[in-house]
Amino acid sequence: MQYKIADANHPRMGLGNKLCINPKYWCRSHQVWLSENDVKKKECFHKPTIDMISYEKCRCLEKADYYSELKKRGWERQVC
């Protein structure tokens, strides 16, 4: 199965080719919107560090309002 990304044809694309009803986060790696439940399900705030000793937030996860501010300034999204 080929996964879709959020683009002009599917602006609210979420995980598993489903529309994200309440997007709170943007995943730069997968280029999809994530809700609070999706973030908990994927454990985005609990990723192991490089040394495998502790945990950190996924570096590709951004809050949704962060991108709306950058978009106003003409900034384009970058792939992680």
Summary of the structure (lengths in Angstrom):
residues: 80
radius of gyration: 13.3
end to end distance: 21.9
largest distance: 41.4
contacts: 186
relative contact order: 0.19
helix: 24%
strand: 19%
